[in-house]
Amino acid sequence: MATTTAFYTGLSGLAANSRTIEVVGNNIANANTTAFKSSRVSFSNMFGRTLSIGTPPGDTTGGTNPSQVGFGVRVAGTQRQMGGGAISPTGDGRDLAIDGNGFFMVERGGQVGYTRAGGFRQNSEGDLTTVTGERLLGYSVDSEYNIQRGTLGGISIPIGELTIAEATTLTRFSGNLNAGGSASTRGSEVTLGASEIAGFSLVAGATVPASGSNLLETTSLVVEIEDPAAPGSGTPLFSAGQSLEVRGAQRGGTTLPPSSLQIESTTTVQEIMDFLTRAMGLHDTGGGNPDGGTPGVTLDPATGVMTIVGNTGSANAIRIDASDLRVLSAEGGLVSTPFVPSVVHEADGESVRTAFIVYDSLGAPVQVEVMFALESKGDLGTRWRYYVDSRDGAGGDVRVATGTVDFDTNGRLLTTAPIGVTVDRSGTGAAPALSFEIDLQDEAGEVTALSGSGSAVAAVYRDGSPIGTLADFGIGADGVVTGVFTNGLTRPLAQVALATFRNSEGLVDLGNNIYVVGANSGPAVEALPGELGAGVIVSGALELSNVDLGQEFITMILASTGYSASSRVVRTADDLIQQLLLIGR
């Protein structure tokens, strides 16, 4: 009967509109769910009977259309709306939104999922995770903080744990060297004798005797030098096991670092002289000073007197007292102060000294001193000699480098190549060679050599850094996670990766804002933010739900009206059956 068919037709309408209300209810319930994607129901009609397929027009009659009676409506399917929701700022850098296509890749229990909800937080191990515990995936960095694309892994940001230090590679100087000062003519000259008028001599019967009338020679053994307080007694001034210490001596007004030499039975006078040359920081300039003196320590064998000749420039002036040269016992106790210094003359010439700090590969501070001395003036300009020292070098040798730089008649720098410096850090645990450059010019300016009231230079820039701890981080539009350390350094820590799909509506929703690959989604394509169709990342923001409440209310009203109308069809069919039953009474 026709009324029986009407029952099922009305029932299909009830079922279809009921499904619509279910979907609308789910959309409305998730109106405030982060990055939620709304769905809609699509209907399709059902044809049940074809009474006539129609007839074509004839010569005397017109054609007829098909005569068909449908059996109602069915739900063709649901369609997810994958359009982006509004991006809302949160102020928390761990919150991420995607402006454009793509999904964050997350992992839990070895299964990779995909989400647009970027409310990530750090777990106890520093990994960025979703609210439900899935780890955010991306690319890590190597030991040099270069991002390594290829293998996905968790993104870890160990605030307060990760440390970093960086060795210095470049320093820049600024200032002026006073070209109006006097050129250097000599360095300091200090004699070291057994007294103010006499030098040292050997004990009688020394195994390495001096030749001719000489009292002492560079090859003489230190333990065979006679004690000047007991002449002719054969009593040696030094004994094996003792040490000679330099402590408190000054150069250019700066106290030199302590240095010592162990005295053995085979130690020679030359070794003492070499030790004093190192301890006093006397640079070998490859030639003599203008007055004929040669920087270093020499011996007059005829008198047994040692002479210290310093480098030129008043900033290289040597000051040494008798108490600064001490002989210590094997236990470290004071034995004697055998040398009597006498100043012959002081260093002269325009000069300036400056100190600054650089850092080795472990982040340890290394003090460096640079001194410039006016070496000569001419028709082509001025020439200055630089001396680079470091009290933190290995082996107790403060000397690092020396050389010259030239300026033209306008005071402009002619020697444009940076000064190469290498400080020996052997035995410290750091890289054994701390190499960096001293640049006397850059885009912002240069060291000049103009006439002035005095020379003044300083290090105005230095890279490298002491040890620092990761204090904060930020995530850029390209997904790069940049760490900020307490020492001022910033370094990439990781990079967030995204995934795109040919048909993102084909993903399967697992709940908790997580999708997995579906049969019709196509495989995931890994991409960096901003590449291969993937959107860019907005840090400190979240994507809102794309549910349109106004549209949902309208759809709900229409579904409710359709449901009511379908119920009236069922009721009307029931009334017709009741009327039919009355006829049979």
C-alpha positions, 0 to 999 in steps of 0.5 A, spaced: 500 500 500 502 507 498 501 508 505 506 503 508 511 506 503 510 513 506 511 510 513 518 508 511 519 515 507 518 519 513 522 514 517 528 516 512 527 523 513 527 522 521 533 518 521 537 523 516 535 530 520 536 526 526 543 525 524 544 532 522 542 534 529 547 530 532 553 533 527 550 540 529 550 538 536 558 536 536 560 542 532 556 547 537 559 543 543 566 544 540 565 551 538 571 553 543 576 547 542 582 549 540 583 548 532 577 544 532 574 542 525 567 543 524 563 537 520 556 538 515 552 532 513 550 531 506 543 528 504 542 524 497 535 522 495 533 515 494 529 512 488 525 506 490 520 505 484 519 507 476 512 507 474 514 509 467 520 511 464 517 516 459 515 516 452 518 520 446 514 525 442 510 522 436 507 525 430 500 526 433 502 526 441 507 529 445 512 525 449 511 524 457 516 524 462 518 519 467 514 517 472 518 515 479 516 515 486 522 516 491 523 512 498 525 518 502 532 521 503 539 518 506 545 520 509 550 521 503 556 522 508 559 527 513 564 532 510 569 535 515 571 543 514 578 543 514 579 551 513 583 555 518 580 558 524 582 565 527 589 565 530 588 568 537 594 571 541 596 567 548 603 571 550 606 564 551 611 562 546 610 555 547 603 556 544 604 555 536 599 556 531 599 554 523 597 560 519 596 556 512 596 549 511 599 543 514 599 539 521 604 538 527 607 531 527 606 528 534 608 521 537 606 517 542 608 510 543 611 509 536 605 512 533 605 518 529 599 523 529 597 529 526 594 535 529 593 543 529 592 544 536 599 547 538 598 548 546 605 545 547 608 544 554 614 541 557 615 535 560 619 533 566 625 531 561 624 538 557 620 535 551 615 539 548 608 535 548 601 536 547 596 536 553 595 529 552 602 527 552 604 526 545 611 529 543 612 534 538 616 532 532 622 536 529 629 536 527 635 536 532 641 540 531 649 537 531 654 539 536 655 545 532 648 547 532 647 546 525 640 543 524 640 536 521 634 535 517 632 528 515 630 524 522 624 526 526 625 526 533 622 529 539 624 537 541 627 538 547 628 544 551 632 543 557 631 550 560 636 551 566 640 545 564 643 546 557 650 550 557 654 553 552 661 556 551 664 559 545 671 561 544 673 568 541 675 568 534 675 576 533 676 582 537 676 590 534 680 596 537 678 603 536 682 609 539 688 613 537 695 613 537 699 619 539 703 621 532 705 627 536 709 623 541 717 621 541 719 615 537 722 610 542 729 609 542 731 604 547 728 599 552 729 599 560 736 596 562 737 593 568 743 589 571 743 583 575 749 582 580 752 579 586 752 586 589 751 593 586 759 593 583 760 585 582 758 579 579 758 572 580 763 567 579 764 560 579 767 555 585 774 553 585 774 546 581 768 547 577 766 541 573 765 546 567 770 552 568 770 558 565 775 559 560 781 564 560 779 570 565 772 569 564 768 569 571 762 566 569 759 563 562 753 561 559 754 554 559 756 554 567 752 550 571 748 554 576 750 549 582 757 551 581 756 559 582 759 561 588 756 564 594 758 571 594 757 572 601 763 567 602 768 568 597 773 563 596 770 558 600 767 554 595 760 554 597 755 554 592 750 559 591 744 554 589 743 547 590 739 542 586 732 541 588 731 549 589 727 553 585 728 560 582 722 564 583 720 571 580 714 574 583 712 582 584 716 584 578 713 589 574 713 591 566 709 598 564 706 598 571 703 592 571 705 586 575 708 580 572 705 573 573 709 569 578 714 564 575 719 559 577 724 555 574 726 548 578 734 548 579 737 541 577 744 539 577 745 540 570 741 547 570 746 552 566 746 559 566 743 560 559 737 556 562 737 561 568 737 567 562 732 564 558 727 563 564 728 570 566 727 572 558 720 569 559 718 571 566 719 578 564 716 577 557 721 580 553 719 579 546 724 578 540 723 583 535 728 580 530 733 586 531 736 590 536 733 597 539 735 603 536 740 604 541 743 598 540 741 594 545 737 587 544 731 585 548 733 579 552 738 577 558 745 577 556 751 575 560 758 579 561 762 573 562 768 577 564 764 580 570 759 575 571 753 580 571 747 579 567 743 584 564 736 585 562 734 589 556 727 590 555 723 592 549 722 599 547 716 604 549 715 607 556 709 602 557 714 596 557 718 599 562 721 594 567 721 595 575 724 589 579 727 589 586 732 584 589 726 581 593 722 579 586 728 574 585 728 569 590 731 562 591 726 557 594 727 551 598 724 544 595 719 545 601 717 552 598 721 556 604 725 562 602 733 561 602 735 567 599 735 573 594 741 573 591 740 578 585 742 585 586 738 589 580 741 596 578 737 600 573 742 603 568 736 607 564 729 607 563 725 605 557 722 611 553 718 613 547 710 614 546 706 608 548 700 605 550 697 599 554 690 596 554 688 589 557 681 585 555 678 579 556 677 573 551 675 566 552 677 559 550 673 553 548 671 552 555 669 559 556 674 560 561 676 567 561 683 569 558 686 576 560 690 579 554 694 585 554 696 589 548 701 595 547 703 599 542 710 603 541 711 609 536 717 605 533 719 611 527 716 617 524 718 618 516 715 622 510 710 616 509 707 616 516 709 613 522 710 605 524 708 602 531 710 596 534 705 592 538 706 587 543 701 582 545 702 578 552 697 573 556 698 571 563 694 565 562 698 562 557 701 555 558 708 554 561 709 561 564 711 565 558 707 571 557 709 573 550 704 571 545 706 576 539 709 582 536 709 586 529 708 592 526 703 596 523 704 602 519 699 609 518 700 614 513 701 621 513 693 622 514 693 618 520 690 612 516 691 605 517 696 602 512 696 595 515 689 593 514 690 585 515 688 583 522 693 581 527 693 574 528 694 572 535 694 564 538 695 563 546 697 557 548 692 553 553 695 546 553 694 543 559 687 546 561 682 542 558 680 547 553 683 546 545 690 547 546 691 553 541 686 559 542 687 563 536 683 569 534 684 576 530 685 583 533 682 587 527 684 595 527 679 597 522 672 595 520 666 598 517 664 603 523 671 606 524 679 604 525 685 606 530 688 612 527 695 615 528 694 623 529 697 628 534 694 628 540 694 629 548 696 622 549 695 615 546 688 611 548 686 605 545 681 599 547 677 593 545 670 595 543 668 588 540 669 581 542 666 575 540 666 568 544 663 567 551 663 564 558 659 559 560 652 560 560 645 556 561 639 556 557 634 561 560 629 562 555 627 560 548 623 562 542 620 559 536 620 563 529 615 563 523 620 558 520 619 553 526 626 554 528 627 553 536 632 559 538 635 558 545 637 564 549 643 563 554 645 567 560 651 569 557 648 572 551 649 567 546 643 565 542 643 558 538 638 554 534 636 548 538 631 544 534 626 546 528 619 544 528 617 540 522 610 540 519 606 535 515 601 536 509 596 531 505 593 531 498 586 530 501 586 533 509 579 531 509 581 524 508 584 524 515 581 519 521 579 523 527 582 519 533 579 524 538 584 529 543 585 533 536 589 528 533 588 525 526 592 519 523 593 517 516 586 515 512 585 511 506 583 517 502 588 522 505 594 520 501 601 519 505 604 525 509 609 529 506 614 532 511 616 539 510 619 545 513 614 551 515 613 555 509 615 550 504 612 545 500 605 548 501 606 548 508 604 554 512 608 558 517 608 558 525 605 563 529 608 563 536 605 565 542 598 564 539 593 558 538 588 557 532 581 557 534 575 552 532 572 554 525 565 553 528 560 558 525 555 558 531 550 562 526 550 557 521 550 551 526 543 554 529 540 555 522 542 548 520 539 546 527 533 550 525 532 547 518 534 540 521 528 540 527 523 543 522 525 537 517 524 532 523 518 535 525 515 535 517 517 527 517 514 526 523 507 529 520 508 524 514 508 518 519 502 521 522 498 522 516 500 515 514 497 512 520 491 516 520 490 514 513 490 506 515 486 508 521 481 510 516 481 504 512 480 500 518 474 504 519 471 502 512 471 494 514 467 495 521 
